[in-house]
Each structure stands twice: as structure tokens, then as C-alpha cells.
Amino acid sequence: MIPVLDLKAQYRTIKSELDAAVIRVLENAQFILGPEVAAFENEFAGYCGAAEAVGVNSGTSALHLALLAAGIGSDDEVITSPFTFIATAAAIVYTGARPVFVDIDPASFNMDVTRIEAAITPRTRAILPVHLFGQPADMDPIMDIARRHGLVVIEDAAQSHGAEYKGRRVGSIGEMGCFSFYPGKNLGACGEGGAVVTNNAAYARKIRLLRDWGSERKYVHELKGYNYRMEGMQGAILRVKLRHLEKWTEARRAHAARYGELLEDCGVRLPEVMPYGRHVYHVYTIRGADRDAWRAELQQHEIQTGIHYPVPVHLQPAYADLGYGRGAFPVAEQAAAQVLALPIYPEMTGSQLEEVAVALRLAATRAHLSPAV
Ligand SMILES: *Cc1c(COP(=O)(O)O)cnc(C)c1O
């Protein structure tokens, strides 16, 4: 069985370091925030090229607090992508604001920047681009539109730790950048975790307050806050893993390049890398009309695949009240029908990559000879 990712294999490579970090926290008993979280925040801010990072208990909390720090609330609109994990839209809804979607660019799967201006209304307060699958959104036009219309830009970088746009790390380009450390992300905790990075001290301070009951001094509540604190254990674990992240990212990129060679000219549309960016391959997404047939055949070869995402946000039952119907975002809808994620993780071996490619080539030939009806 070749899984889409293998967290046990990762643990085996860093077991002694990780075990020591966990024991350190058990011994110092700083289970919530504390010195390990503070140290991780400094190290992660440095990694992202940002002045500050604020650790929280999930990527969803990071998005929620970034939106609140920007003053977004009911009657406001936030422009984002309909082709993303549900949390992006959910965080907007948590604030009382309305997500307004723009369709995606079929090559990058990210927001089609040429459609943003038409979606701006007098209620628009922010743009929330998602760097999907590890590839940066086209940030220059987004920042330019935001500047001209007085909007805040909050990056959803939950899938893109270390991705770069024209040499700058994602998360540090907009006013705030939000990361998830869900275990399967490129930098993953052993549990839940997230962070907001920013160069703006006022935003950072407000997020620090909001994550901990709006309080800097015990039992004095300056703001109506939340229990969104990062755990000490996760801070210690993330510090260990951050030291390995660049090496892991380079392994992902090498695997993607190898897939590119092995899958050349086999009728499968491979991921397209935009000229402006460093893709960190959180997900290796291929696409084609025969997606379901490929998936079934790979399953028979004991190769696991994923579909990110089979239903775009605007067609989710929970978000029907936004009033978008089928056909509202045809590029996102077609992507949802065609995408397939192949196994990609740093510890994958050359022979595993070859095994996947051989099975996929076979599947692509077969599906092409007897197309699914
Ligand atoms: C994972 C993810 C989130 C949410 O992060 P959690 O840590 O699971 O709350 C948000 N946006 C995107 C694009 C994600 O992939």
C-alpha cells in the first residue's frame, strides 16, 4: 500500500529529537503557551520573513482572529476562492461577514485575479487569497487591487509553508498570513495548531489578546476573546519539525520533478507551476475527465489517492444560503470534477514514485481506450 502521506515514516526519521522535546514539556509543565510556544513563534516568524508570529490552536482560529483583528464583522464582505478547504469560508462566516467568491484560474487552481475587481462592492473589506496545494496565488495584482480599493489582504497559507512569490515567503506579503499545523500539512503538529504571521505590531497584539480571552493581565478582559491558545507540547514539537522543513520541502519538489519525468505525455494533465513562484507541493494534483477511472485503477494497485476538493464551497449544502447555484463558478466546478491527488511526502522512495507512475500510465491508457460513460 502506498499512502497519500505517511506520518509514521516521518516520525521514524526524527524520533529521538521529538521524544526529547515532548519530555522537555512534560518536565517543565508549561502546557499552554509558555516558552516553547514563544520560541516557536520567533523561529516561525523568521522562517516566513515576517516580524511576528502568533501561535494559535488551529489554522481555522488563525483565519478567524486575523479577520477579527482587521475589524471585519457583520455586513462586511470578504472576497475569496470557492475552490478551497471549507475552513476558509467558515472563518469569514464566524465573523458575521459574507464570503464573496471569484472563480479560479484553471492553470494554478488559485483565485483568478482578473475577476476580483468586478466582485468588489461598497461592503468589501478584505481579499483572502488561498495558496492552494502549495502554490502561491498571484499576489502582485491582488496587493495592487487592495491598495487601490482600501482593502486588507489576509493570506490563507495553510497549505504553503515556505512557498515563495517572487522570492518572498507567503504569509508575509499581505497584512496577515494564516498557517495551519494540522498533522498532514507540510509543517504539522502532533495535534492541532496554527499561526498568524504579520509585520504589523498592532494586528499581532490584537491577535495575542483575542487568542487568550482578550486578556493580557489575568482576569482583566480588554476584548471579548476566545480560548484559541497554542499548547506548549505543539510549540516544542513544531520547533523540532521546523528545523527539517526546508529539507522536506526540497524532497517534495524533487518528487514532483520526478513525477513530471515519469508521467510525461501520458494523457494526464500535470500540475502547472506559475513562473512567479516556488511550489511546495503540499498536494500533487493531476487532472483529467477520467479521474474516477484512474482513481479506481490506482486503488486496485494499492495506491491511495485523494480528491481536494470534490465539491466547491459554493455548492456545499451548509453554504446554500449564500445563494450561489451550479454554474456560478464553472472553472472551480470543472476542477472539482477532474482533480486527483497522487501520493507525495518527503519520505517517499524512488521506487514508490515509479510504481505510482506505472499504474497511472496503465490507467490512463485503459480509461482512454474505454472511456467512462
Ligand atoms: C487545513 C486548512 C485550513 C484549516 O486549518 P485547520 O488547522 O485544520 O483548522 C484552512 N485553509 C486551508 C486552505 C486548509 O488547507
The ligand as an SDF file (V2000), in Angstrom:
LIG
                    3D

 15 15  0  0  0  0  0  0  0  0999 V2000
   -6.1040   22.9720    6.6200 C   0  0  0  0  0  0  0  0  0  0  0  0
   -6.6540   24.2380    6.0550 C   0  0  0  0  0  0  0  0  0  0  0  0
   -7.2880   25.2010    6.8610 C   0  0  0  0  0  0  0  0  0  0  0  0
   -7.6700   24.9530    8.2810 C   0  0  0  0  0  0  0  0  0  0  0  0
   -6.6680   24.5980    9.1430 O   0  0  0  0  0  0  0  0  0  0  0  0
   -7.0170   23.7410   10.4690 P   0  0  0  0  0  0  0  0  0  0  0  0
   -5.7160   23.7590   11.1890 O   0  0  0  0  0  0  0  0  0  0  0  0
   -7.4430   22.3840   10.0300 O   0  0  0  0  0  0  0  0  0  0  0  0
   -8.0830   24.4700   11.1960 O   0  0  0  0  0  0  0  0  0  0  0  0
   -7.6620   26.3950    6.2720 C   0  0  0  0  0  0  0  0  0  0  0  0
   -7.4800   26.6220    4.9670 N   0  0  0  0  0  0  0  0  0  0  0  0
   -6.9060   25.7180    4.1550 C   0  0  0  0  0  0  0  0  0  0  0  0
   -6.7080   26.0520    2.7070 C   0  0  0  0  0  0  0  0  0  0  0  0
   -6.5000   24.4870    4.6710 C   0  0  0  0  0  0  0  0  0  0  0  0
   -5.9530   23.5860    3.8430 O   0  0  0  0  0  0  0  0  0  0  0  0
  1  2  1  0
  2  3  1  0
  2 14  2  0
  3  4  1  0
  3 10  2  0
  4  5  1  0
  5  6  1  0
  6  7  2  0
  6  8  1  0
  6  9  1  0
 10 11  1  0
 11 12  2  0
 12 13  1  0
 12 14  1  0
 14 15  1  0
M  END
$$$$
